[in-house]
Amino acid sequence: MTREDWERVIGPKATTMFESEPSGKLASEYLLTDLDPKAKRVVFICTPHKGADMADQFLGRIGRSLIHLPSKLAGNLSSVPEAERILFTGGGKGMPTSVSSLSPENATLKVMSSVKVEPPAHTIVGTGWGAKKPLKESSDGVVANDG
């Protein structure tokens, strides 16, 4: 993902984030990536490309309350203004967690889902239990499949 991808999807808020300090340095380090030119194929395994509604609901809030970041990472992120943390973590107060990163409002997920993957890509998804359903109607119980 490039800075241009972020600015295209998120708009002026992304520009502000990348140009501010210390947020811009952290954002560049953690959010910008280059595709590996040697990659011939990409396989996503149980990847929630568009997030999970559950992350913003009651069970997600409980999960977030039980997770704590390592002190070094939390120290780095504590210097980032909360408004900018919320921008690329999908909302919620406090530090980002693995649960908050699943929010459909998470800017990182929005940007990632907008970027075309160059090598051929495949996704292995969970389809739940019981009766067989068409892929678009199935779910692993947390993340809906978008076919």
C-alpha positions in Angstrom: 0.0 0.0 0.0 1.3 3.4 -0.9 0.7 6.8 0.5 -1.3 7.5 -2.7 -3.6 4.5 -1.9 -4.2 6.0 1.6 -4.9 9.5 0.2 -7.2 8.1 -2.5 -9.4 6.1 -0.1 -9.2 8.2 3.1 -8.7 11.6 1.7 -7.2 14.7 3.4 -7.0 13.0 6.8 -4.4 10.6 5.5 -2.3 13.5 4.1 -2.4 15.2 7.5 -1.5 12.0 9.2 1.6 11.3 7.0 2.8 14.9 7.2 2.5 15.2 11.0 5.2 14.1 13.5 5.5 11.6 15.1 2.5 10.1 13.4 3.9 10.4 9.9 7.0 8.4 10.8 5.0 5.6 12.5 2.4 5.6 9.7 5.1 5.3 7.1 6.8 2.5 9.0 3.7 0.4 9.7 1.3 1.2 6.9 3.3 1.5 3.7 4.4 -1.6 1.9 6.0 -2.6 -1.4 4.9 -5.7 -3.2 7.6 -8.3 -3.4 8.5 -8.6 -7.1 9.5 -12.2 -6.7 5.9 -13.2 -5.6 4.2 -15.3 -8.2 1.0 -16.1 -6.4 -0.8 -14.8 -3.2 -2.9 -17.1 -1.0 -5.1 -15.5 1.7 -6.1 -17.9 4.5 -9.1 -16.8 6.6 -8.4 -13.2 5.9 -11.2 -10.7 6.9 -10.6 -8.4 3.9 -13.6 -6.2 4.8 -13.6 -6.7 8.6 -16.2 -8.2 10.9 -19.2 -6.4 12.3 -18.7 -8.3 15.5 -15.6 -6.2 16.3 -17.8 -3.2 16.9 -20.5 -5.0 18.9 -20.7 -6.2 22.5 -18.4 -9.3 22.2 -15.8 -7.2 20.4 -15.8 -4.6 23.1 -15.3 -7.4 25.7 -12.4 -8.7 23.6 -10.8 -5.3 23.3 -11.0 -4.9 27.1 -9.0 -8.1 27.6 -6.1 -7.3 25.2 -3.1 -5.2 26.1 -0.3 -4.1 23.8 3.3 -4.8 24.6 4.7 -1.8 26.5 7.2 -0.8 23.9 4.6 -0.6 21.1 2.1 1.1 23.4 4.8 3.6 24.3 5.4 4.4 20.6 1.7 4.7 19.9 0.9 6.8 22.9 2.7 9.7 21.3 0.3 9.6 18.3 -2.8 11.8 18.8 -5.9 9.8 19.4 -7.7 11.2 16.4 -5.0 9.8 14.1 -4.9 6.5 16.0 -8.7 6.2 15.4 -8.2 7.0 11.7 -6.1 3.9 11.0 -7.4 1.6 13.7 -11.1 1.9 12.9 -12.3 3.7 16.0 -12.6 2.9 19.6 -10.9 4.7 22.4 -7.4 3.8 23.6 -4.8 1.7 21.8 -5.5 -0.4 18.8 -5.9 -4.1 19.3 -6.3 -7.2 17.1 -10.1 -6.9 17.7 -10.3 -3.2 16.8 -8.3 -3.9 13.6 -11.3 -6.1 12.5 -13.7 -3.2 12.5 -15.3 -2.6 9.1 -14.5 1.1 9.8 -10.8 0.3 10.0 -9.1 2.5 7.5 -6.3 0.0 6.9 -8.9 -2.6 5.8 -10.6 -0.1 3.5 -7.3 0.8 1.9 -6.1 -2.8 1.6 -9.4 -3.9 0.0 -9.1 -1.1 -2.6 -5.6 -2.2 -3.7 -5.4 -4.6 -6.6 -3.2 -7.6 -5.9 -0.9 -8.0 -8.9 0.1 -11.7 -8.8 -2.8 -14.2 -9.1 -4.6 -14.3 -5.7 -6.7 -17.0 -4.0 -8.6 -17.0 -0.7 -9.3 -19.9 1.5 -12.4 -19.1 3.6 -14.4 -20.7 6.5 -17.9 -21.6 5.5 -19.4 -22.6 8.9 -21.1 -25.8 9.9 -24.3 -27.6 8.9 -26.2 -27.1 5.7 -24.3 -26.2 2.6 -25.0 -22.7 1.4 -23.8 -20.6 -1.6 -20.4 -19.0 -0.7 -21.9 -15.5 -0.6 -24.4 -16.6 2.1 -21.9 -18.5 4.2 -19.8 -17.4 7.2 -17.3 -18.8 9.6 -19.4 -17.4 12.4 -17.5 -14.1 12.7 -16.7 -12.9 9.2 -19.2 -13.0 6.4 -17.8 -14.2 3.0 -18.1 -11.7 0.3 -17.7 -14.3 -2.5 
